Amino acid sequence: MIKDMKIKKIYTMLLASIALTACQQENLSDPVKGAFSISLTEATAEVETKATPADLDKPVAEKFNLLITNKTTGKELYKGAFTDQTIPASVGTYTVKATCSPNTSYEENPVLALDAPYYEGTEEATLTVDKTVSVTIPCHVANALASIRFGNNKDKFEALFSSYSVEVKVGNSSVSLQDTLRSAYYRAGSDVKFFFKGKLKGNGQDVTKELTHSEFSKAETFVAGAHCVINLSVEKTTSGVILTVAAAEVKKETINATIPMEWLPAPKILVKGFTGNTLDLYETASPKDVSFDFDLSSSLQELKFAVDFEDQVYKALNGDYTLSTMSDADKAKFVDAGIILPVIGQSSPSINIAELVSKLKADNEQTINNTFSITEVKANNRTISGEYKILTHKPEFSVSVLPGNVWTKEFTAEDCTVTEGKGDATAINADLIYQYSADNGRTWNAFNDNTNARQAFISTPENKIYQVRALYRGELASSAINVELESPIQLPNSDMEEWTSSTRYEQPYYQPWSEHVEHCWDTNNNETMRDKYSTYPNYKTFPTTTYTEDGYKGRAAVIRTVAANNGWASEVMSGTAYRGKLIVGNTDDSGNITEGYSFGSRPTELDFYYKYDSYNNERFGVYVELMNGDDVIASNSYISGRQTVSSYTLASVLLPYDESDLKPATSIRIRCYSVAEGEDPAVRKQTITIPAGSRKIYGGSCLTIDNISLIYDK
C-alpha cells in the first residue's frame, strides 16, 4: 500500500463503456430496450470546490466489480467484473454500484485490516425507450484509515524501547502498526481505539497506554475516506517515560493515493533527439535537446544503466552502473563527460546527454557506435528498460573548385558546402584546411595559402591534374575532386615564322600559316584584293599584310595601310585607304572577317616586339579579348605613340579579369592594326619591298610585329 509517496501522475481516467441489457437473472416483461453508457470517476476530495472529478483509467478500473440492479424489482441485471462489452437492458430505473478492494487477502470491506482500502460508488439512472443514457459514477475511499508518525522523536523511541508499536482495535479485531509505512483500515463509522505498546530497554518492562486526542472523539475522524495521521512524542523522566499524542491530523484520502503501487502504470522512457532508439549524429550538428526522460507514476526508486562507447575519449566510462550505489567519483566522471544523472526520489527524473552528444567525435572511415543501455528504471515497483544507439557520423561536407578559379599554375577552392542537417558550416569552415595531391591521393599537401583557400605554384608545373579535398580538424576529409590546370599554351604561328606565298589576281598574296602550322591568324588581304588589276598594276589590287625576313627573330609580320582604287589621282591618294589588319580568326574570299580562335586558357598578359613607321602622325593599335561564349571576360589594348619606332621594342597588353565573376575562356581574339581604331588612315605614293620584290603603291603607316607571346602569371 502506498503511504507518503508522491505520485507523479494520478491515474484518473476510466472510460469504459458499459451498456446494460436484460440479464438472464432478470425476468424481463418489457420488450422495449435501451442502453446505458457508464464511466467511473474519482469523487473529488474537496467537494466544496466543485472540482471536476478525475477519470479513473486502467489498470485501476479493471479491478472494480459492478452490481446493477433494477430498483423496482430488486433483481440483479449484472454482477461481475468490470467490462466494456455492450449489454442490452429493458427500460426502467437502475442502481449501479461499483466496488473494489485492492487487498484480496481480506473480504471486500473488512472490519479492520492492514493496507486494505475499499472503494465504492453508487449512482441511479433511468433508461428510456431507444435511448442511450450516460451515467457517471463518482467513486471514493469507502472505509477510513489511520497511520502513525514518530516525527523527530524516532531516535528517542529507539533509545528508550527495544520494541514498540501502536495497536489499533475495532471491537474484538486488532492490528499492529510497527512503522510509518503501513496503515490500518476500518469500516467507516467504526469505534476505534489506539494503544501504544512498548518494551523498555534495561529492565524489559512492558508499557501499554491508550492514546487520546480531541480528534478521536469526533465522528468526522472516522467517516469514509478520513485518514487520521497520529504523531507521537516521548520524553524520559526520573519516574519513567511520558508518552503523548503530539498531534492528530485528519485529511481526506483519495483512491489514487491509496491504490497499490503496482496498479500504477509502469515507467515510460521518453527520448528526445532520437528517432526510435537511434540518434544519427553528425559531428558539429548535434541536436540541442537530447535526453532520456522518465514518465513515472511515483518517485524514482532505482536506475541501472550500462555504457558501451566506441568514442576514444569517452570509452573510459564503459561499464554497468546502479544509481543508488554509484560513488561520487563515478558521478563526477559523468558530469565531466556532459551527462547529467537524476537523483533517487525525483518525480520527474531524466538523463540529459546534450552536452556529451555535442562533444562526440566522428571517425574518417567508419561510423562510431556509442550504446547507452537503460537496464532498469524502477518506480512504483515496476520497471522498464531500453537500449539506445548514438551513431556518430562525420559531417557531410564537400569541396569545389570553380572552373574560373583554375589557372595555369594556381587554383582556389570555394568555401565548403555542408549538407543541411549533417554538419554546421560555420564550425567546419572555421577549422578547415585544404589539401591537394599530385599522385592520385597517395600523399596530400596543404595549400600554401590556406587563408584564401589557394594553392599557387612558383612555376608552371608539368603535372596538370590534381586531386583536391578539405580536411576538418585535421582528421575528417571530404571526398576528393579532380582539378586540371589550364595549359600555358601559345597561339599557332605566334612567332610569325610560317607563311604561305602565292598570287591572287596576278598579284603577290600572303597568308600567315602553312601546311606545318594550324590556321589561326589571318589578314584583310582579301579586302584589298577583291578584283583583277586593270590599267595600273601594283595599285588597285595589293595585300595589306606581308612578311619580312628581318624580324626580331626570323620572320615578322608587316602590316601596312594601302589604297585600293580605280586610278591614280595624284601623289596623295584621294580614293579609299585600308588600314592593314592581322587578326586571330579567318577571312572569306570577299574580305569578310570572322574573329576568334578556340582557346581554353587565360593568359594574364600579351607581349610582342614591334617597329612602326608612322605616317601622318598616326598610331597603331593591338587589341586583345578573352571570351566565354559571347561574354568578354578580359580585354585590353595597346595604342602606340604618334612617332616612328625604328628598332624592335617590347610592348605588353595586361589582361585583367573580374575576380567577382571568374569564368573559363572558350576563345581568344587579337587584332593588330596599322592605324588605331577610330582614326582615318592616310596614304601617299611610295615604293616598298615585299618578299616578291619592290612595288610602287599608295601606302601609309606600317607596323612590323613579331614574337607575339601569351604570358601566364597565374
Phi and psi in degrees as a GROMACS rama.xvg file:
@    title "Ramachandran Plot"
@    xaxis  label "Phi"
@    yaxis  label "Psi"
@TYPE xy
-89.9438  124.883  ILE-2
-131.132  139.73  LYS-3
52.6567  34.8626  ASP-4
-111.63  149.648  MET-5
-94.8437  116.082  LYS-6
-92.9207  117.071  ILE-7
-62.3287  -47.6191  LYS-8
-123.021  119.675  LYS-9
-79.0019  120.623  ILE-10
-76.5764  111.975  TYR-11
-122.769  -3.34857  THR-12
-114.981  121.268  MET-13
-123.435  111.624  LEU-14
-115.746  90.6686  LEU-15
-125.084  115.299  ALA-16
-79.1115  128.399  SER-17
-126.917  119.417  ILE-18
-104.445  136.813  ALA-19
-102.895  134.328  LEU-20
-137.566  179.842  THR-21
-64.467  134.217  ALA-22
-100.075  157.214  CYS-23
-65.0704  -16.3456  GLN-24
-71.7717  -22.7944  GLN-25
-105.286  133.758  GLU-26
-85.7263  94.2522  ASN-27
-78.8963  128.643  LEU-28
-108.877  -15.7699  SER-29
-98.9533  114.059  ASP-30
-75.5891  -9.97757  PRO-31
-75.4174  129.255  VAL-32
-114.747  156.661  LYS-33
-145.955  -161.26  GLY-34
-155.784  151.393  ALA-35
-108.399  145.353  PHE-36
-116.935  114.007  SER-37
-115.515  138.93  ILE-38
-133.367  150.597  SER-39
-104.575  138.239  LEU-40
-133.835  164.45  THR-41
-92.3362  126.932  GLU-42
-65.0079  134.74  ALA-43
-65.522  140.616  THR-44
-69.6133  -36.1346  ALA-45
-96.4104  77.7754  GLU-46
-64.3897  -28.9658  VAL-47
-68.6695  -17.1601  GLU-48
-83.5949  -10.496  THR-49
56.0809  37.4405  LYS-50
-69.3378  150.064  ALA-51
-68.7471  125.904  THR-52
-59.1994  147.431  PRO-53
-87.5444  133.431  ALA-54
-69.9244  141.721  ASP-55
-92.8265  127.816  LEU-56
-109.126  170.666  ASP-57
-63.1077  149.881  LYS-58
-87.6146  -0.997188  PRO-59
-60.5581  -46.0072  VAL-60
-59.7927  -34.9247  ALA-61
-66.1624  -15.9316  GLU-62
-85.7213  -10.4145  LYS-63
-80.9708  150.078  PHE-64
-109.582  150.491  ASN-65
-118.957  139.74  LEU-66
-130.253  116.967  LEU-67
-117.59  120.746  ILE-68
-127.409  149.587  THR-69
-79.1497  120.916  ASN-70
-64.8324  -29.7303  LYS-71
-78.4284  -47.3259  THR-72
-93.5456  -20.416  THR-73
76.3658  2.32683  GLY-74
-81.4584  147.441  LYS-75
-79.5932  128.791  GLU-76
-92.4703  -39.1625  LEU-77
-148.83  136.221  TYR-78
-145.443  117.554  LYS-79
163.159  -168.351  GLY-80
-68.2437  155.479  ALA-81
-55.9147  138.399  PHE-82
-141.473  149.924  THR-83
-105.117  15.6136  ASP-84
-80.7406  150.4  GLN-85
-83.0406  130.535  THR-86
-128.261  120.381  ILE-87
-68.4088  150.926  PRO-88
-141.64  150.631  ALA-89
-75.4604  160.628  SER-90
-66.6593  151.933  VAL-91
147.4  -176.622  GLY-92
-105.48  134.436  THR-93
-128.271  150.837  TYR-94
-106.676  125.158  THR-95
-113.86  120.464  VAL-96
-120.759  131.131  LYS-97
-115.533  128.089  ALA-98
-133.273  155.032  THR-99
-157.339  134.614  CYS-100
-127.66  100.526  SER-101
-59.2574  -36.4213  PRO-102
-88.0761  99.6061  ASN-103
-77.5647  2.39556  THR-104
-74.7043  -13.6041  SER-105
-122.04  171.08  TYR-106
-64.7351  171.145  GLU-107
-56.1568  -46.8192  GLU-108
-131.621  83.1031  ASN-109
-67.8657  158.221  PRO-110
-62.0689  -44.5257  VAL-111
-158.868  132.695  LEU-112
-163.365  159.552  ALA-113
-83.6905  132.912  LEU-114
48.8787  54.728  ASP-115
-131.206  68.2321  ALA-116
-66.8227  154.51  PRO-117
-132.098  128.04  TYR-118
-112.755  144.546  TYR-119
-153.516  149.412  GLU-120
-156.405  140.428  GLY-121
-136.127  141.789  THR-122
-150.971  147.475  GLU-123
-105.159  148.234  GLU-124
-151.289  145.396  ALA-125
-110.993  130.386  THR-126
-101.713  125.784  LEU-127
-109.177  176.788  THR-128
-64.0613  128.708  VAL-129
51.7279  35.0391  ASP-130
-121.496  149.233  LYS-131
-108.057  118.437  THR-132
-105.695  126.221  VAL-133
-86.1402  130.985  SER-134
-127.294  125.542  VAL-135
-106.935  123.865  THR-136
-103.968  111.264  ILE-137
-75.9434  122.888  PRO-138
-107.16  152.105  CYS-139
-149.487  170.543  HIS-140
-74.0063  117.83  VAL-141
-93.6821  -12.9432  ALA-142
-109.417  -179.469  ASN-143
-116.989  168.784  ALA-144
-152.222  161.716  LEU-145
-138.041  146.281  ALA-146
-135.11  156.786  SER-147
-113.178  138.444  ILE-148
-127.073  135.082  ARG-149
-101.749  -6.95325  PHE-150
53.1359  -141.715  GLY-151
-76.7271  -2.04977  ASN-152
-94.2647  4.47491  ASN-153
-58.5611  -38.6334  LYS-154
-62.2881  -35.0361  ASP-155
-67.654  -39.9884  LYS-156
-62.7162  -42.44  PHE-157
-64.9372  -33.9463  GLU-158
-74.2404  -31.84  ALA-159
-92.8325  -33.0689  LEU-160
-117.734  139.11  PHE-161
-80.3632  -26.5022  SER-162
-153.919  150.573  SER-163
-162.149  154.274  TYR-164
-164.779  172.859  SER-165
-118.445  123.414  VAL-166
-93.2298  129.6  GLU-167
-107.28  124.727  VAL-168
-122.282  134.871  LYS-169
-131.005  107.361  VAL-170
61.8297  -125.473  GLY-171
-92.5188  1.41985  ASN-172
-97.7469  144.578  SER-173
-149.159  151.911  SER-174
-137.113  157.542  VAL-175
-114.847  128.728  SER-176
-102.842  107.893  LEU-177
-100.239  -10.5829  GLN-178
-148.201  -175.451  ASP-179
-94.8158  8.0805  THR-180
-92.7712  -15.2247  LEU-181
-120.212  163.127  ARG-182
-131.029  151.376  SER-183
-98.254  126.269  ALA-184
-107.567  139.974  TYR-185
-144.118  159.614  TYR-186
-65.2976  144.147  ARG-187
-56.7889  138.055  ALA-188
84.2105  5.47426  GLY-189
-70.0932  155.571  SER-190
-91.2049  106.312  ASP-191
-110.712  135.739  VAL-192
-120.168  146.722  LYS-193
-123.135  130.589  PHE-194
-129.465  130.871  PHE-195
-87.3622  133.664  PHE-196
-131  127.894  LYS-197
-149.935  163.986  GLY-198
-122.091  118.629  LYS-199
-68.2838  142.148  LEU-200
-70.7808  156.867  LYS-201
88.7042  -77.0026  GLY-202
-91.893  -9.65887  ASN-203
70.3129  14.1375  GLY-204
-66.9273  136.788  GLN-205
-82.482  138.147  ASP-206
-120.386  125.265  VAL-207
-131.22  130.556  THR-208
-148.809  132.571  LYS-209
-75.6954  135.551  GLU-210
-88.9037  134.268  LEU-211
-128.655  148.715  THR-212
-165.484  153.581  HIS-213
-60.1383  -30.5404  SER-214
-66.3156  -26.3879  GLU-215
-71.3317  -17.1406  PHE-216
-92.8763  -1.80807  SER-217
-93.3791  136.017  LYS-218
-64.1816  -35.4544  ALA-219
-67.9759  -13.0622  GLU-220
-70.2618  -21.3304  THR-221
-122.331  20.7479  PHE-222
-80.7814  171.109  VAL-223
-58.0905  130.581  ALA-224
84.4792  -2.6257  GLY-225
-79.5699  129.77  ALA-226
-115.185  111.506  HIS-227
-96.0726  114.956  CYS-228
-103.86  115.095  VAL-229
-103.405  121.436  ILE-230
-102.197  122.059  ASN-231
-103.898  152.107  LEU-232
-138.035  156.846  SER-233
-143.248  143.094  VAL-234
-134.947  139.633  GLU-235
-88.4393  135.889  LYS-236
-125.617  173.886  THR-237
-67.1536  -25.7534  THR-238
-95.1787  -7.41135  SER-239
153.79  -131.143  GLY-240
-131.111  151.464  VAL-241
-114.245  117.266  ILE-242
-109.209  127.122  LEU-243
-134.665  158.324  THR-244
-89.9133  104.151  VAL-245
-66.3841  -36.0995  ALA-246
-162.312  152.636  ALA-247
-136.014  115.585  ALA-248
-111.69  132.877  GLU-249
-112.911  124.221  VAL-250
-132.055  158.581  LYS-251
-82.6021  126.517  LYS-252
-97.2225  150.824  GLU-253
-114.604  162.765  THR-254
-61.0327  -45.2942  ILE-255
-64.8621  -25.4438  ASN-256
-85.306  -10.7172  ALA-257
-117.554  -9.23854  THR-258
-68.9215  154.231  ILE-259
-59.7022  145.213  PRO-260
-57.4869  -36.2125  MET-261
-66.1387  -18.749  GLU-262
-74.7468  -20.6454  TRP-263
-71.9307  153.978  LEU-264
-59.3796  147.678  PRO-265
-64.5113  154.937  ALA-266
-58.3446  154.126  PRO-267
-125.112  145.648  LYS-268
-104.879  115.797  ILE-269
-106.708  115.462  LEU-270
-100.138  141.865  VAL-271
-113.983  136.472  LYS-272
93.8956  -12.9654  GLY-273
-99.0933  154.821  PHE-274
-109.718  109.493  THR-275
66.4512  -125.248  GLY-276
-106.4  16.3734  ASN-277
-128.464  135.835  THR-278
-113.78  109.245  LEU-279
-84.8822  105.243  ASP-280
-105.344  128.909  LEU-281
-107.594  122.076  TYR-282
-50.5696  136.798  GLU-283
80.5354  -6.18348  THR-284
-125.327  41.8199  ALA-285
-72.5959  145.052  SER-286
-65.5204  155.265  PRO-287
-74.0935  -30.2941  LYS-288
-126.489  107.156  ASP-289
-131.282  118.067  VAL-290
-161.245  162.393  SER-291
-108.91  107.68  PHE-292
-100.539  135.678  ASP-293
-106.271  118.421  PHE-294
-91.569  105.206  ASP-295
-116.784  151.742  LEU-296
-92.0766  -14.8546  SER-297
-146.469  174.995  SER-298
-64.9726  157.411  SER-299
-66.7381  125.039  LEU-300
-93.5867  -39.0756  GLN-301
-160.861  153.251  GLU-302
-139.716  125.483  LEU-303
-122.985  138.061  LYS-304
-150.54  162.738  PHE-305
-133.68  143.401  ALA-306
-117.12  129.735  VAL-307
-138.292  85.0591  ASP-308
-101.085  139.363  PHE-309
-91.1809  -15.1796  GLU-310
-57.0358  128.404  ASP-311
-63.9887  -29.4528  GLN-312
-79.7954  -40.7042  VAL-313
-104.701  5.44008  TYR-314
-67.4291  -15.0348  LYS-315
-64.7777  -17.8232  ALA-316
-81.0773  -9.5051  LEU-317
-56.858  136.192  ASN-318
153.399  179.656  GLY-319
-104.894  138.079  ASP-320
-134.235  144.977  TYR-321
-119.996  120.564  THR-322
-58.7658  -41.2968  LEU-323
-67.535  -21.2148  SER-324
-113.937  6.63374  THR-325
-65.9825  140.435  MET-326
-77.398  159.834  SER-327
-62.3923  -33.7829  ASP-328
-65.0038  -42.0976  ALA-329
-66.1396  -41.6289  ASP-330
-62.135  -37.9806  LYS-331
-65.0039  -35.8316  ALA-332
-61.9142  -39.8631  LYS-333
-70.0642  -38.1242  PHE-334
-61.3661  -45.0966  VAL-335
-62.3528  -32.9017  ASP-336
-77.3591  -12.4732  ALA-337
95.1463  25.9986  GLY-338
-114.114  118.889  ILE-339
-99.5899  113.611  ILE-340
-90.3782  155.349  LEU-341
-81.1691  -177.189  PRO-342
-122.017  137.589  VAL-343
-56.4782  134.716  ILE-344
99.6893  -11.5719  GLY-345
-69.0942  144.818  GLN-346
-89.1925  -23.1442  SER-347
-130.579  64.6402  SER-348
-77.9548  160.83  PRO-349
-158.825  160.006  SER-350
-112.292  112.137  ILE-351
-97.4016  121.26  ASN-352
-120.333  19.0789  ILE-353
-58.9587  -43.9298  ALA-354
-67.0747  -40.7767  GLU-355
-59.1025  -48.3377  LEU-356
-58.425  -36.9029  VAL-357
-69.2222  -15.3242  SER-358
-106.492  -5.5551  LYS-359
-68.2467  139.532  LEU-360
-107.542  148.695  LYS-361
-94.9047  168.355  ALA-362
-113.764  149.145  ASP-363
-70.8843  -26.6033  ASN-364
-106.175  -25.9451  GLU-365
-146.835  161.952  GLN-366
-76.7445  136.609  THR-367
-92.6543  123.48  ILE-368
-99.8862  115.051  ASN-369
-116.102  115.051  ASN-370
-105.156  129.853  THR-371
-119.561  110.109  PHE-372
-105.131  125.268  SER-373
-95.5701  100.483  ILE-374
-79.5115  -24.397  THR-375
-163.094  123.426  GLU-376
-111.737  119.588  VAL-377
-116.5  127.588  LYS-378
-153.376  147.717  ALA-379
41.1741  43.0111  ASN-380
59.6344  20.8158  ASN-381
-123.961  154.089  ARG-382
-130.768  163.426  THR-383
-150.932  156.05  ILE-384
-140.743  167.757  SER-385
-171.864  150.169  GLY-386
-117.332  133.186  GLU-387
-130.494  138.043  TYR-388
-113.356  133.118  LYS-389
-110.003  104.407  ILE-390
-95.5881  111.861  LEU-391
-93.4553  117.932  THR-392
-107.56  153.329  HIS-393
-73.7154  151.104  LYS-394
-59.7081  149.168  PRO-395
-93.6754  100.637  GLU-396
-134.007  152.615  PHE-397
-136.877  150.329  SER-398
-107.86  150.826  VAL-399
-142.557  148.626  SER-400
-127.195  113.506  VAL-401
-69.3578  144.314  LEU-402
-52.8384  -34.8119  PRO-403
-69.4698  -13.3358  GLY-404
-101.764  13.9219  ASN-405
-111.013  120.193  VAL-406
-115.803  -163.333  TRP-407
-80.4947  -24.287  THR-408
-143.284  26.6278  LYS-409
-163.077  157.854  GLU-410
-148.213  153.125  PHE-411
-128.268  130.535  THR-412
-89.5822  154.535  ALA-413
-82.7834  165.07  GLU-414
-58.3043  144.257  ASP-415
-60.5071  142.706  CYS-416
-98.5006  128.969  THR-417
-111.126  130.518  VAL-418
-62.5516  131.645  THR-419
-57.1337  130.825  GLU-420
81.4831  -3.85914  GLY-421
-123.338  34.6042  LYS-422
150.712  156.821  GLY-423
-104.944  114.487  ASP-424
-60.9743  -40.5218  ALA-425
-63.6817  -46.2012  THR-426
-65.6175  -40.9178  ALA-427
-68.704  -46.8753  ILE-428
-67.9474  -19.4727  ASN-429
-77.3087  -18.4002  ALA-430
-132.747  56.0402  ASP-431
-128.513  138.509  LEU-432
-123.514  153.947  ILE-433
-107.319  143.304  TYR-434
-133.126  155.845  GLN-435
-132.698  156.001  TYR-436
-132.327  136.251  SER-437
-103.275  -0.588389  ALA-438
-126.001  40.9548  ASP-439
61.6211  37.3709  ASN-440
88.6693  5.3636  GLY-441
-73.1251  -39.6148  ARG-442
-131.351  150.244  THR-443
-127.235  142.592  TRP-444
-125.754  142.617  ASN-445
-74.1299  146.421  ALA-446
-56.7551  142.03  PHE-447
-81.5774  -4.25957  ASN-448
-135.889  71.1244  ASP-449
-67.0425  -28.1439  ASN-450
-57.8327  -39.3425  THR-451
-104.937  14.1244  ASN-452
51.8997  45.5377  ALA-453
-127.987  133.517  ARG-454
-113.533  117.444  GLN-455
-121.9  121.139  ALA-456
-84.7904  147.614  PHE-457
-64.6903  -42.9925  ILE-458
-128.928  168.044  SER-459
-66.4989  117.527  THR-460
-76.2986  151.361  PRO-461
-68.8588  -39.2867  GLU-462
-73.2743  133.624  ASN-463
-108.399  -18.0412  LYS-464
-110.58  128.793  ILE-465
-133.749  158.087  TYR-466
-104.698  141.639  GLN-467
-127.049  138.098  VAL-468
-145.429  167.722  ARG-469
-113.64  146.49  ALA-470
-125.731  116.522  LEU-471
-91.3258  134.89  TYR-472
42.5781  32.6356  ARG-473
75.3133  3.02651  GLY-474
-133.347  -38.7186  GLU-475
-96.9179  119.278  LEU-476
-105.898  143.307  ALA-477
-77.1741  170.528  SER-478
-66.2894  147.007  SER-479
-85.1104  147.263  ALA-480
-121.023  156.848  ILE-481
-91.5421  138.85  ASN-482
-129.476  129.233  VAL-483
-115.63  120.125  GLU-484
-64.981  150.634  LEU-485
-69.2362  152.565  GLU-486
-94.4257  135.887  SER-487
-80.3212  63.1439  PRO-488
-83.2456  156.033  ILE-489
-105.502  156.592  GLN-490
-72.7051  145.423  LEU-491
-56.7215  137.001  PRO-492
60.5611  27.8649  ASN-493
-70.9533  -11.5814  SER-494
-89.8586  -0.989572  ASP-495
62.1359  30.7049  MET-496
-86.7244  -27.5518  GLU-497
-102.199  125.328  GLU-498
-139.182  153.879  TRP-499
-115.311  121.187  THR-500
-106.081  133.736  SER-501
-156.944  -164.104  SER-502
-125.999  153.622  THR-503
-139.408  122.326  ARG-504
51.7341  43.6946  TYR-505
66.9578  17.2  GLU-506
-117.446  155.456  GLN-507
-59.8477  140.346  PRO-508
-141.352  131.496  TYR-509
-130.38  138.539  TYR-510
-129.79  133.284  GLN-511
-82.9413  54.4299  PRO-512
-160.941  173.57  TRP-513
-152.524  -176.324  SER-514
-67.8119  -13.6177  GLU-515
-93.9899  -6.56879  HIS-516
-144.132  147.592  VAL-517
-67.1796  147.778  GLU-518
-73.0592  105.087  HIS-519
-121.726  -41.6717  CYS-520
-98.651  155.549  TRP-521
-152.255  177.52  ASP-522
-132.653  179.924  THR-523
-103.411  28.2949  ASN-524
-59.9958  -34.3652  ASN-525
-67.7282  -19.7686  ASN-526
-74.0309  -34.4494  GLU-527
-100.068  4.18924  THR-528
-131.952  52.3224  MET-529
-80.7639  -31.5356  ARG-530
-129.76  163.201  ASP-531
-73.7963  143.24  LYS-532
-65.5344  157.988  TYR-533
-119.27  -93.8218  SER-534
-80.2888  -41.5502  THR-535
-115.537  96.6081  TYR-536
-63.8239  163.664  PRO-537
68.0412  3.05806  ASN-538
-117.739  -59.3308  TYR-539
-68.809  -37.942  LYS-540
-122.229  113.602  THR-541
-158.556  141.175  PHE-542
-74.2027  145.237  PRO-543
-83.1303  -30.6276  THR-544
-121.803  125.819  THR-545
-133.169  -160.602  THR-546
-137.66  167.369  TYR-547
-133.341  150.202  THR-548
-79.6548  -10.5778  GLU-549
-95.3619  58.4536  ASP-550
-87.9079  -179.64  GLY-551
-62.444  -40.9456  TYR-552
-142.348  108.635  LYS-553
73.6354  -133.561  GLY-554
-81.9803  159.574  ARG-555
-142.557  155.139  ALA-556
-83.1583  138.517  ALA-557
-115.554  118.447  VAL-558
-119.822  114.293  ILE-559
-129.712  161.385  ARG-560
-85.0278  132.678  THR-561
-132.282  160.332  VAL-562
-106.643  142.641  ALA-563
-130.959  114.129  ALA-564
-152.146  179.983  ASN-565
-91.8373  -3.34107  ASN-566
-175.994  167.158  GLY-567
-73.995  143.388  TRP-568
-116.153  -48.1889  ALA-569
-170.895  -169.554  SER-570
-61.8067  -29.3255  GLU-571
-103.935  125.054  VAL-572
-66.8091  127.915  MET-573
-101.141  -2.41479  SER-574
-90.876  -149.676  GLY-575
-83.7245  130.122  THR-576
-110.567  133.688  ALA-577
-114.784  125.35  TYR-578
-68.3974  142.455  ARG-579
-72.7738  144.376  GLY-580
-135.963  130.579  LYS-581
-119.788  118.289  LEU-582
-128.961  159.033  ILE-583
-90.352  114.107  VAL-584
153.692  -146.923  GLY-585
-151.258  157.806  ASN-586
-123.918  132.721  THR-587
-82.749  178.689  ASP-588
-62.2927  -24.6083  ASP-589
-89.4887  1.69283  SER-590
90.5984  7.89828  GLY-591
-80.679  127.319  ASN-592
-98.5897  133.695  ILE-593
-115.028  116.649  THR-594
-86.5013  154.223  GLU-595
112.068  148.849  GLY-596
-141.406  132.948  TYR-597
-58.7647  126.078  SER-598
-156.896  124.932  PHE-599
-108.587  10.5301  GLY-600
-113.234  162.114  SER-601
-125.399  98.3929  ARG-602
-71.7855  157.888  PRO-603
-101.655  -5.61895  THR-604
-164.201  150.09  GLU-605
-120.545  127.625  LEU-606
-114.779  151.331  ASP-607
-157.744  160.511  PHE-608
-108.442  142.396  TYR-609
-147.193  158.846  TYR-610
-127.525  153.817  LYS-611
-145.201  126.914  TYR-612
-103.265  100.092  ASP-613
-87.3281  123.515  SER-614
-109.066  139.7  TYR-615
59.1534  34.5397  ASN-616
60.3164  35.2733  ASN-617
-87.2053  166.751  GLU-618
-123.131  153.223  ARG-619
-102.426  165.517  PHE-620
-138.829  139.922  GLY-621
-121.927  126.944  VAL-622
-123.544  134.432  TYR-623
-129.995  136.293  VAL-624
-139.948  131.63  GLU-625
-101.631  134.442  LEU-626
-118.895  148.035  MET-627
-122.354  99.143  ASN-628
65.0871  -122.383  GLY-629
-95.8814  0.40446  ASP-630
-94.2401  134.917  ASP-631
-82.7444  121.812  VAL-632
-104.049  -15.8365  ILE-633
-160.706  139.362  ALA-634
-156.962  151.698  SER-635
-170.804  173.792  ASN-636
-147.53  161.339  SER-637
-121.332  118.348  TYR-638
-112.792  124.874  ILE-639
-77.4778  173.742  SER-640
-78.7045  172.512  GLY-641
-93.6217  55.4064  ARG-642
-147.79  163.154  GLN-643
-81.182  138.693  THR-644
-120.036  113.122  VAL-645
-89.5401  -18.9794  SER-646
-119.993  155.787  SER-647
-61.3822  131.241  TYR-648
-130.246  139.254  THR-649
-79.9851  133.785  LEU-650
-130.319  153.087  ALA-651
-133.257  144.933  SER-652
-121.583  107.889  VAL-653
-74.3974  144.054  LEU-654
-121.069  92.7827  LEU-655
-82.2175  145.203  PRO-656
-117.381  149.468  TYR-657
-76.4052  106.671  ASP-658
-65.5238  -20.0282  GLU-659
-84.9572  -8.22762  SER-660
-148.039  60.8818  ASP-661
-77.7218  132.624  LEU-662
-135.21  152.982  LYS-663
-72.1418  160.155  PRO-664
-88.7405  147.251  ALA-665
-119.043  -19.1312  THR-666
-159.379  166.692  SER-667
-132.44  145.408  ILE-668
-126.335  134.272  ARG-669
-136.828  133.385  ILE-670
-128.466  125.028  ARG-671
-114.295  113.908  CYS-672
-114.015  140.535  TYR-673
-69.2472  -28.6379  SER-674
-129.618  132.345  VAL-675
-60.4457  153.756  ALA-676
-60.5951  144.134  GLU-677
91.2002  -5.00881  GLY-678
-115.659  144.964  GLU-679
-86.1989  121.674  ASP-680
-71.9489  149.066  PRO-681
-120.115  152.734  ALA-682
-134.532  162.026  VAL-683
-147.16  166.567  ARG-684
-73.8564  131.112  LYS-685
-155.999  165.475  GLN-686
-113.462  129.492  THR-687
-124.635  167.1  ILE-688
-117.873  128.642  THR-689
-124.846  172.555  ILE-690
-54.5045  -27.9121  PRO-691
-83.9192  -4.36578  ALA-692
124.292  -166.22  GLY-693
-82.9393  143.752  SER-694
-141.466  143.087  ARG-695
-95.6446  125.287  LYS-696
-143.657  174.737  ILE-697
-98.9201  110.636  TYR-698
-131.426  167.212  GLY-699
-129.13  -137.59  GLY-700
-63.6247  150.755  SER-701
-135.054  124.695  CYS-702
-107.234  124.313  LEU-703
-106.975  124.796  THR-704
-132.573  141.969  ILE-705
-149.947  161.103  ASP-706
48.7859  57.4694  ASN-707
-76.169  116.569  ILE-708
-129.921  147.142  SER-709
-99.0686  131.613  LEU-710
-106.21  135.605  ILE-711
-120.906  102.784  TYR-712
-97.4425  -2.93566  ASP-713
